Amino acid sequence: MPITITKTITDEQLACMANDLVGFPNDVAVMTAELQRRIDWVIDHKVEQCAKRIVQNQAHVLGDSRPNDPMVTAVQIAAHPNFKSRDKREADDKAATEARAAERANDGSVASDI
């Protein structure tokens, strides 16, 4: 499911970036291309870093049979039935922490009655 993201940049925001933008203020086409280049880099860099992290943290899901390309590996990991997203891992961690706290509370209440 591809998504398209658009961002409107106000005159005030452009003025703040005036020192760094190529083409400011006269060449809107050059400024637009420069901003698009920067936005593309941010998204591409985020994807690369996420692919590296998913491979580092979740490679055990695939075992030893994984491709050399981190992007391909990341896609395979995310599609694997044993894969847990960040939301799922955090929910599981929270449930486990709450269960341990409840156990300690029960153990503590018995000990304080003695």
Secondary structure, DSSP 8 states (H G I E B T S, - for coil): ----------HHHHHHTTTT-TTTTT-HHHHHHHHHHHHHHHHHHHHHHHHHHHHHHHGGGTTT---S-HHHHHHHHHHSTT---HHHHHHHHHHHHHHHHHHHHHHHHHHHH-
